[in-house]
Amino acid sequence: MPDYAAMYKKLFNSQTDAIALLQQAQRETEEMYVSAPDPDIRVLEPKKEADHEDTD
């Protein structure tokens, strides 16, 4: 008969290890984000067309 307790413990420990790994990766990438320099964002104005007067 399979040892269900051992199977459960193996699965549970693997799941908690995976969660801890993902949480650590999240903390590291969040730190990378907040430590990064601010982006150089500029608002570009569209070119203004010269005023054309209709001459008839």
C-alpha positions as CSV (number, residue, x, y, z in Angstrom):
1,M,0.0,0.0,0.0
2,P,1.4,3.5,-0.8
3,D,2.6,5.6,2.0
4,Y,0.2,8.5,1.7
5,A,1.7,10.4,4.6
6,A,5.1,10.4,3.0
7,M,3.6,11.3,-0.4
8,Y,1.7,14.2,1.2
9,K,4.7,15.5,3.0
10,K,6.8,15.4,-0.2
11,L,4.2,17.3,-2.1
12,F,3.6,19.8,0.7
13,N,7.3,20.5,1.1
14,S,7.8,20.9,-2.6
15,Q,4.8,23.3,-2.9
16,T,6.1,25.5,0.0
17,D,9.6,25.5,-1.5
18,A,8.1,26.7,-4.8
19,I,6.1,29.4,-3.1
20,A,9.1,30.6,-1.2
21,L,11.2,30.7,-4.4
22,L,8.5,32.8,-6.2
23,Q,8.2,35.1,-3.2
24,Q,11.9,35.7,-3.2
25,A,12.0,36.4,-6.9
26,Q,9.1,38.9,-6.4
27,R,11.0,40.7,-3.7
28,E,14.1,40.9,-5.8
29,T,12.3,42.2,-8.8
30,E,10.4,44.7,-6.8
31,E,13.7,46.0,-5.4
32,M,15.1,46.2,-8.9
33,Y,12.1,48.3,-9.9
34,V,12.2,50.8,-7.0
35,S,16.0,51.1,-7.3
36,A,15.9,51.9,-11.1
37,P,16.4,55.5,-12.1
38,D,13.3,57.4,-13.2
39,P,12.7,57.2,-16.9
40,D,13.3,60.2,-19.1
41,I,9.8,61.0,-20.2
42,R,9.1,63.9,-22.5
43,V,5.8,65.2,-23.9
44,L,6.2,65.9,-27.6
45,E,4.1,68.6,-29.1
46,P,2.8,68.1,-32.6
47,K,4.2,70.4,-35.3
48,K,2.0,73.5,-35.8
49,E,1.1,74.1,-39.3
50,A,1.6,77.6,-40.7
51,D,-1.5,79.7,-40.9
52,H,-2.7,79.7,-44.4
53,E,-5.1,82.4,-45.6
54,D,-7.2,81.7,-48.6
55,T,-6.7,84.4,-51.1
56,D,-9.3,84.7,-53.8
